[in-house]
């Protein structure tokens, strides 16, 4: 029976690797996480589903054949400094000085250099106006060099191998005080698409780089955009299917901001390579942001730690209603939240490395993790939402405050919560007698699978409500402050499966609650142990239960593993060493050489407390923001 405990744990950890849905990006090295296979799945709804994302893509202005053109058959417009010429008579083209007006659908090939002039598209007829940019440079010293006043839709096709450039004035001259358009180097009042195999450089000196009042689609090409304000703005939507986008924006990098239509104002990305540096948000959607693929390097302001007030939004990915990410690779260095939604977030896949000056992932209402590999290297709080559900995936979080924070409020820890919380329940037993399934509040943490490893300066897991855990692996290092706890909750903690090891200070230490069906233990150590000191638990016959090396100083260990047997005696050692491979502090097998015996205890009930100390008392100071 004593060997069975260790065998069950190792078999359970080995089978659980299948729950991690995505591996590392090519060229990177990671250590496999011993995640537990997903148990019961959350029934909470996800705002944006794959079907709804596809419906958005199907509803754009893009048609098959939009980018299929024959440059030789197109009307050629050739610029030469301040003059221009048209290759053949075309009633859809008129010239006045250094201004070209295109007034009919068709294919037009632009080449050469326009020193100071304008290409205007004003077409009221049905059908696309397609501009083939084939080695063209457009400049304007008083306005936008490319101004789309009216059209069914406009397609910019970057000719294969070509380099093209559009640059506007630093200040515009308008005909009257009540006119404020155009206001971008490429400005469109119609749907706009960009594709092809060439390159386009856009210099938005006045305001935006590319701005359309309808929808914007990027299907290909290599785009380099510098803008005084927003890099690319599609009021109704932005869809990126491929290509390379390098954006340096004083405002937002990519922005869709239709506030009148709930079905618009979204950003959808299915592929492409993005390098975005923004003074505001890198990707900002009024309604939803959905990403299924692509490679993203996103920096806001000067990165994590550069936000100096609460009034500037400098988030990496932001949406008003929902963010859904099912694929892609993400390198984020954000002054504000790395991923943010005023509604819900669903992470279904992808590989993430996030550094944030505030929350790494924040949703006002719900955050659901169904897969992916997410590593937070810097944050104030790692995950934050009113409801957090972890079904699968691998999450490694580093936070200066709470690594996982479940709280009311549209940002921050919530009034009266945060650093220690209000101090409900607890006492020397270290676990409340409340039933989490009977909790009637809005704040919930559900862990049904996946792998979660956290290092926290505040609470490791802070739930201003109830926790239900049916599976998964949870490893917590920290805090060291006696006003915080490795696990902190006030609405009950029902644990029926999974692996939980949480090391931290003893002043606010808690373990799972008495309504759990899997035995849980809270051990108070006689003396505090420095970071990097192993803690080892074995049964009285010497069978190893686990060896864990916390990354922070600690004096308490809360844990629950399958197979803890009522009536059996267990011994806790500190110090010593292990020859087993170690992942996030957890030894992946036997091989422990004993240090010093700290305490021994016998499992007497669902919740067992060993040693003296702690107990959840009056809590710490209130949260950092209401």
C-alpha positions in Angstrom: 0.0 0.0 0.0 2.9 2.4 0.8 4.4 2.0 -2.6 1.0 2.4 -4.2 0.9 6.1 -3.2 4.1 6.9 -5.1 3.1 4.8 -8.1 -0.3 6.4 -8.4 1.3 9.9 -8.3 3.9 9.1 -11.0 1.4 7.3 -13.2 -1.0 10.2 -12.8 1.7 12.8 -13.7 2.9 10.9 -16.7 -0.5 10.4 -18.3 -1.3 14.0 -17.7 1.2 15.4 -20.2 -1.4 14.9 -22.9 -3.4 17.8 -21.4 -0.8 20.4 -22.5 -2.2 21.4 -25.9 0.7 23.2 -27.5 4.5 22.8 -27.6 7.2 25.4 -27.7 7.9 27.6 -30.7 10.5 26.3 -33.1 14.0 26.9 -31.9 13.1 27.1 -28.2 13.7 24.7 -25.4 11.3 24.0 -22.5 10.9 21.3 -19.8 7.8 19.3 -20.0 5.3 20.1 -17.3 3.6 17.3 -15.3 0.1 18.6 -15.9 -2.9 16.6 -15.0 -5.4 15.4 -17.6 -8.5 17.6 -17.8 -11.4 16.4 -15.7 -14.9 17.9 -15.8 -15.0 20.9 -18.2 -16.4 24.3 -17.2 -19.9 25.1 -18.4 -19.2 28.9 -18.4 -19.8 30.3 -21.9 -17.0 31.7 -24.1 -18.1 34.9 -25.8 -16.2 34.4 -29.0 -16.2 30.9 -30.6 -14.4 29.6 -33.7 -17.8 29.7 -35.5 -18.4 33.3 -34.6 -14.9 34.2 -35.7 -15.4 32.5 -39.0 -18.7 34.4 -39.4 -16.8 37.6 -39.0 -14.3 36.6 -41.7 -17.1 35.5 -44.0 -18.8 38.9 -43.6 -15.9 41.1 -44.9 -15.7 42.8 -48.2 -13.1 40.3 -49.6 -14.0 38.3 -52.7 -12.2 35.5 -54.5 -9.9 37.0 -57.2 -9.5 40.4 -55.5 -5.7 40.2 -55.9 -5.6 38.4 -59.3 -4.5 41.1 -61.9 -2.6 41.4 -65.1 -0.3 44.4 -64.7 0.3 44.5 -68.4 -3.4 45.0 -69.0 -3.9 47.7 -66.4 -4.0 51.4 -67.2 -0.5 52.7 -66.4 0.0 56.0 -64.5 3.6 57.0 -64.4 4.9 59.8 -62.2 8.0 61.8 -62.9 8.6 64.4 -60.1 5.9 67.0 -60.6 4.5 65.6 -63.8 2.7 62.4 -64.8 1.4 60.6 -67.8 -1.2 58.0 -68.5 -0.3 55.1 -70.8 -3.6 55.1 -72.7 -6.8 57.1 -72.9 -9.1 56.1 -70.1 -12.3 57.9 -69.2 -11.9 56.9 -65.6 -8.7 58.9 -65.2 -8.4 62.7 -65.2 -5.3 64.8 -64.5 -5.1 68.3 -63.1 -1.6 69.5 -62.4 -0.1 67.0 -60.0 -3.5 65.5 -59.0 -4.8 62.3 -60.5 -8.4 61.4 -60.1 -9.7 57.9 -60.7 -13.5 57.8 -61.2 -14.3 54.3 -62.4 -13.7 50.7 -61.3 -10.8 49.0 -63.0 -7.1 48.1 -62.8 -4.5 50.9 -62.6 -0.8 50.5 -62.3 1.2 53.2 -60.5 5.0 53.7 -60.8 7.6 56.5 -60.5 7.8 59.3 -58.0 5.3 62.1 -57.3 7.1 64.8 -55.4 4.1 66.8 -54.1 0.7 65.7 -55.3 -2.3 63.5 -54.8 -4.0 60.4 -56.1 -7.8 60.7 -55.5 -10.3 57.8 -56.0 -13.9 59.0 -56.4 -15.9 56.2 -58.0 -19.6 55.8 -57.5 -20.1 52.8 -59.7 -20.2 49.2 -58.4 -16.9 47.3 -58.7 -13.5 47.4 -57.3 -10.8 50.0 -58.0 -7.5 48.1 -58.0 -4.3 50.0 -57.7 -1.1 48.1 -58.6 1.7 49.7 -56.8 4.8 48.9 -58.8 7.8 50.9 -57.6 5.8 54.1 -56.8 6.6 56.9 -54.3 3.8 59.3 -53.4 4.4 62.5 -51.4 2.2 65.4 -50.4 3.4 68.5 -48.6 -0.1 69.7 -47.5 -2.4 66.6 -47.3 -2.8 62.9 -47.9 -1.0 61.6 -51.0 -3.6 58.8 -51.4 -7.2 59.9 -50.8 -10.0 57.5 -51.4 -13.2 59.6 -51.3 -15.7 57.1 -52.6 -15.6 53.6 -54.0 -17.3 50.2 -53.8 -14.0 49.0 -52.5 -10.3 49.6 -53.2 -7.6 47.0 -53.5 -3.9 47.9 -53.2 -1.8 45.3 -54.9 1.9 45.4 -54.1 3.6 44.1 -57.3 6.0 41.2 -56.6 9.5 42.4 -55.8 8.5 46.1 -55.8 9.2 48.7 -53.2 6.7 51.5 -52.7 6.4 54.5 -50.4 3.7 56.9 -49.3 4.4 59.9 -47.1 2.2 62.8 -46.1 2.7 66.3 -44.6 3.4 67.0 -41.0 0.5 69.5 -41.0 -2.5 69.6 -43.4 -4.2 72.5 -45.2 -8.0 72.1 -45.2 -10.5 74.1 -47.3 -12.4 75.2 -44.2 -12.4 74.9 -40.4 -15.2 72.3 -40.4 -13.3 69.8 -42.6 -11.0 67.3 -40.9 -10.6 64.6 -43.6 -8.4 63.2 -44.9 -6.1 62.7 -41.8 -3.8 59.8 -42.8 -1.1 59.2 -45.4 -3.5 56.6 -46.9 -7.0 57.6 -46.1 -10.1 55.8 -47.3 -13.8 56.4 -46.9 -14.4 52.9 -48.5 -13.4 49.3 -47.8 -9.7 48.8 -48.4 -7.6 45.7 -49.0 -3.8 45.3 -49.3 -2.2 42.3 -50.8 0.6 41.1 -53.1 4.2 40.2 -52.8 5.9 43.6 -52.7 6.8 46.1 -50.0 5.0 49.3 -48.8 6.4 51.9 -46.5 4.0 54.4 -45.1 5.1 57.5 -43.3 2.1 59.1 -41.4 3.6 62.4 -40.3 0.4 64.2 -39.5 -1.8 61.6 -37.8 -2.5 58.0 -38.9 -0.5 55.8 -41.3 -3.5 54.0 -42.9 -7.0 54.9 -42.0 -10.3 53.6 -43.5 -13.7 54.5 -42.2 -15.0 51.0 -43.3 -13.1 47.7 -43.3 -9.4 47.0 -43.7 -7.9 43.7 -44.9 -4.2 42.9 -45.0 -3.8 39.8 -47.2 -0.1 39.9 -47.9 2.9 42.0 -48.6 5.6 43.6 -46.4 4.3 46.8 -44.7 6.4 49.2 -42.7 4.3 51.9 -41.1 5.4 54.9 -39.0 2.6 57.1 -37.6 2.3 60.1 -35.4 -0.9 58.5 -34.0 -2.4 55.2 -35.0 -0.5 52.9 -37.4 -3.5 51.1 -39.1 -7.1 52.0 -38.4 -10.1 50.2 -39.8 -13.2 51.6 -38.2 -15.5 48.6 -39.0 -12.8 45.9 -38.8 -9.2 44.9 -39.4 -8.6 41.5 -40.8 -5.0 40.3 -41.3 -4.5 37.0 -43.2 -0.8 37.2 -43.9 2.2 39.3 -44.7 4.7 41.2 -42.5 3.7 44.3 -40.5 6.2 46.5 -38.8 4.5 49.3 -37.0 5.9 52.2 -35.0 3.0 54.3 -33.8 2.7 57.2 -31.4 -0.9 56.0 -30.6 -2.3 52.6 -31.2 -0.7 50.1 -33.5 -3.8 48.4 -35.0 -7.1 49.9 -34.1 -10.8 49.2 -34.9 -13.2 51.5 -33.1 -16.7 51.4 -34.4 -18.8 52.3 -31.4 -22.2 52.3 -33.1 -22.5 48.8 -34.4 -22.0 45.9 -32.0 -21.1 43.6 -34.9 -18.3 45.9 -36.1 -15.2 47.3 -34.4 -13.4 43.9 -34.4 -9.9 42.7 -35.2 -9.3 39.2 -36.6 -5.9 37.7 -37.4 -5.3 34.4 -39.1 -1.7 34.8 -39.9 1.2 37.1 -40.5 4.3 38.4 -38.7 3.9 41.5 -36.5 6.4 43.8 -34.9 4.5 46.6 -33.2 5.8 49.4 -31.0 3.0 51.7 -29.7 2.7 54.7 -27.4 -0.9 53.4 -26.8 -2.2 50.0 -27.3 -0.5 47.6 -29.7 -3.8 46.0 -30.9 -7.1 47.6 -29.9 -10.6 46.5 -30.8 -13.8 48.2 -29.8 -15.7 44.8 -29.6 -13.7 41.6 -30.1 -10.1 40.5 -31.0 -9.7 37.0 -32.4 -6.3 35.5 -33.2 -5.9 32.0 -34.7 -2.3 32.3 -35.9 0.7 34.6 -36.5 3.9 35.7 -34.9 3.7 38.8 -32.6 6.3 41.0 -31.0 4.4 43.7 -29.2 5.8 46.6 -27.1 3.9 49.4 -25.6 5.5 52.6 -24.4 8.9 51.6 -23.0 7.7 48.2 -21.9 6.9 46.9 -18.4 7.3 49.5 -15.7 7.1 52.5 -18.0 3.4 53.4 -17.3 3.4 56.5 -15.0 -0.4 57.0 -14.6 -3.7 55.2 -14.7 -5.1 57.2 -17.6 -3.0 56.1 -20.5 -4.0 52.8 -22.1 -0.8 51.0 -23.1 -2.0 47.4 -23.4 -0.6 44.9 -25.9 -3.9 43.2 -26.9 -7.2 44.9 -25.9 -10.9 44.4 -26.7 -14.1 45.7 -25.3 -16.2 42.6 -25.4 -13.9 39.5 -25.9 -10.4 38.3 -26.8 -10.1 34.8 -28.2 -6.7 33.3 -29.0 -6.3 29.8 -30.4 -2.9 30.0 -32.0 0.2 32.0 -32.7 3.4 33.0 -30.9 3.5 36.1 -28.7 6.5 38.1 -27.3 5.0 41.0 -25.3 6.6 43.8 -23.3 3.7 46.0 -22.2 3.6 49.0 -19.9 0.0 48.1 -19.1 -1.9 44.8 -19.3 -0.5 42.3 -21.8 -3.9 40.9 -22.8 -7.1 42.7 -21.7 -10.8 42.5 -22.2 -13.6 44.5 -20.6 -15.7 41.3 -21.0 -14.2 37.8 -21.5 -10.9 36.2 -22.6 -10.6 32.6 -24.0 -7.1 31.2 -24.5 -7.3 28.0 -26.5 -3.8 27.7 -27.8 -0.7 29.6 -28.7 2.8 30.2 -27.1 3.1 33.3 -25.0 6.0 35.1 -23.2 4.5 38.1 -21.4 6.0 41.0 -19.4 3.5 43.5 -18.1 3.6 46.6 -16.0 0.2 45.7 -14.6 -1.8 42.5 -15.2 -0.5 39.9 -17.6 -4.0 38.7 -18.5 -7.1 40.6 -17.3 -10.8 40.1 -18.1 -13.5 42.0 -16.2 -15.9 39.1 -16.4 -14.4 35.7 -17.3 -11.1 34.2 -18.3 -11.0 30.6 -19.6 -7.8 28.7 -20.5 -8.3 25.6 -22.6 -4.8 25.2 -23.9 -1.6 27.0 -24.8 1.8 27.6 -23.3 1.8 30.8 -21.3 4.8 32.2 -19.5 4.6 35.4 -17.6 8.1 36.8 -16.7 6.9 40.0 -15.1 3.6 41.4 -13.9 1.8 43.0 -11.0 -0.9 40.3 -11.1 -0.6 37.3 -13.5 -4.2 36.3 -14.2 -7.1 38.5 -13.1 -10.9 38.1 -13.6 -14.2 37.7 -11.8 -14.3 34.1 -13.0 -11.2 32.1 -13.9 -11.5 28.6 -15.4 -8.4 26.5 -16.2 -9.2 23.3 -18.2 -5.9 22.6 -19.9 -2.7 24.3 -21.0 0.6 25.2 -19.3 0.9 28.4 -17.3 3.9 29.7 -15.5 3.4 33.1 -13.8 5.7 35.5 -12.0 3.9 38.4 -10.2 4.9 41.1 -7.7 1.4 41.0 -6.2 -1.1 38.2 -6.6 -0.3 35.6 -9.3 -3.9 34.6 -9.7 -6.5 37.1 -8.6 -10.2 36.5 -8.6 -12.1 39.7 -7.7 -14.8 42.1 -8.5 -14.0 45.4 -10.3 -13.1 46.4 -13.8 -9.3 46.5 -13.1 -7.0 45.9 -10.2 -7.7 43.8 -7.1 -11.0 45.2 -6.1 -11.9 47.4 -3.2 -10.8 45.9 0.1 -9.1 42.9 -1.5 -5.7 42.3 -3.0 -2.8 42.2 -0.5 -4.3 39.7 2.0 -8.0 40.3 1.5 -10.6 40.9 4.2 -9.8 37.9 6.4 -12.8 35.6 6.4 -12.9 32.2 8.0 -9.7 30.2 8.6 -8.2 30.1 12.0 -5.5 27.7 13.0 -7.0 24.9 10.9 -5.9 26.7 7.7 -9.0 25.8 5.7 -12.5 27.0 5.9 -15.6 24.9 6.7 -17.6 26.6 3.9 -18.9 24.6 0.9 -17.7 26.2 -2.3 -20.6 24.6 -4.3 -23.0 26.6 -2.1 -21.2 29.9 -2.6 -23.7 32.4 -4.1 -21.3 35.2 -5.0 -19.9 36.0 -8.5 -16.2 35.3 -7.9 -15.0 31.8 -8.8 -11.8 29.9 -9.6 -12.3 26.6 -11.4 -9.3 24.3 -12.0 -10.3 21.2 -14.0 -6.9 20.4 -15.6 -3.8 21.9 -17.0 -0.6 23.0 -15.2 -0.1 26.1 -13.2 3.1 27.2 -11.6 3.4 30.6 -9.9 5.9 32.8 -8.1 4.1 35.6 -6.2 5.1 38.5 -4.1 1.5 38.8 -2.8 -0.9 35.9 -2.6 -0.1 33.0 -4.9 -3.8 32.3 -5.5 -6.2 35.0 -4.2 -9.9 34.2 -4.6 -12.3 36.7 -3.2 -14.9 33.9 -3.5 -14.9 30.2 -4.0 -12.4 27.6 -5.5 -13.3 24.3 -7.0 -10.5 22.0 -8.1 -11.1 18.6 -9.8 -7.8 18.1 -11.6 -4.6 19.7 -12.8 -1.3 20.6 -11.2 -0.9 23.7 -9.1 2.5 24.7 -7.7 2.9 27.9 -5.7 6.1 29.7 -4.4 5.5 32.7 -2.2 4.7 34.9 -0.6 7.1 35.8 2.2 5.0 38.6 3.6 3.0 37.4 6.7 0.0 39.4 5.5 -0.4 37.2 2.4 -0.9 33.5 1.7 0.2 31.0 -0.9 -3.6 30.2 -1.2 -6.2 32.7 0.0 -10.0 32.4 -0.4 -13.1 33.3 1.5 -16.0 31.4 -0.2 -14.8 27.8 0.3 -12.3 25.5 -1.5 -13.6 22.2 -2.6 -10.9 19.9 -3.9 -11.7 16.5 -5.4 -8.7 15.8 -7.6 -5.4 17.1 -8.9 -2.0 18.0 -7.3 -1.7 21.0 -5.1 1.6 22.1 -3.5 1.7 25.7 -2.1 4.7 27.0 -0.1 4.7 30.4 1.5 4.6 32.4 4.7 2.7 31.1 7.8 0.7 34.1 8.9 -2.2 33.7 6.4 -1.6 30.1 5.4 -4.6 28.1 4.2 -5.3 24.7 2.5 -8.4 23.2 0.9 -11.7 23.3 2.8 -13.5 20.5 4.7 -16.0 19.9 1.9 -13.1 18.4 -0.2 -13.2 14.7 -1.1 -9.4 14.4 -1.5 -7.3 14.7 1.6 -5.4 17.9 2.1 -2.7 19.0 4.6 -1.3 22.2 6.0 2.1 22.0 7.6 3.6 24.8 9.7 7.3 24.4 9.9 9.2 25.1 13.1 11.5 27.6 11.4 11.4 29.6 8.2 13.3 28.1 5.3 15.3 30.1 2.7 14.4 30.0 -1.0 15.9 27.0 -2.8 15.6 24.7 0.2 13.8 21.4 -0.7 10.9 20.3 1.3 10.3 16.5 1.1 7.3 14.5 2.3 7.4 10.7 2.6 5.4 8.0 4.4 6.7 6.2 7.5 8.0 3.4 5.3 10.2 5.9 3.3 8.0 6.0 0.2 8.4 9.4 -1.4 5.2 11.5 -1.8 6.9 14.6 -3.3 10.0 16.7 -3.2 9.5 20.4 -3.9 12.0 23.3 -3.9 10.2 26.7 -3.5 11.6 29.7 -5.2 10.9 32.0 -2.2 11.4 31.8 1.5 8.7 29.7 3.2 7.4 28.5 6.6 4.2 26.7 5.5 3.4 24.0 3.0 -0.2 23.3 1.9 -0.6 20.2 -0.2 -3.0 17.6 -1.6 -2.1 14.7 -3.7 -4.0 11.5 -4.6 -3.5 8.6 -2.2 -3.0 10.4 1.1 -4.4 7.7 3.4 -6.4 8.2 6.6 -4.5 6.8 9.5 -1.1 6.8 7.9 1.8 8.7 9.2 3.9 11.0 7.1 7.3 12.7 7.7 8.3 16.2 6.4 12.0 16.9 5.8 13.7 20.2 4.9 17.0 20.6 3.2 18.8 17.7 1.5 19.0 17.1 -2.2 17.5 15.1 -5.1 19.0 13.4 -8.1 15.7 13.5 -10.0 14.9 16.0 -12.8 13.2 19.1 -11.4 10.6 21.2 -13.2 9.4 24.4 -11.6 10.7 23.1 -8.2 8.9 19.7 -8.4 11.1 16.6 -8.5 9.9 14.3 -11.3 10.8 11.0 -9.5 12.5 9.5 -6.5 16.1 10.2 -5.6 15.9 12.4 -2.4 18.8 12.4 0.1 17.4 13.4 3.5 18.0 16.7 5.1 16.6 17.4 8.6 13.3 16.0 9.9 11.0 19.0 10.5 7.7 17.4 11.6 5.6 14.2 11.3 1.9 13.9 11.3 -1.0 11.4 10.9 -3.8 11.9 8.4 -6.9 12.1 10.7 -9.5 13.7 8.5 -10.1 15.3 5.1 -8.1 18.4 6.4 -5.1 17.8 8.6 -3.0 20.5 10.2 0.5 19.8 11.5 2.6 22.2 13.6 1.6 25.5 15.1 1.2 29.0 13.6 -0.6 31.2 11.2 -4.3 31.0 10.6 -6.1 33.5 8.5 -6.5 36.6 10.5 -7.4 40.2 9.8 -5.8 40.3 6.4 -3.6 42.8 4.8 -4.1 46.3 3.5 -6.8 46.9 0.8 -6.2 46.3 -2.9 -4.2 48.7 -4.9 -7.2 50.0 -6.9 -10.9 49.9 -6.5 
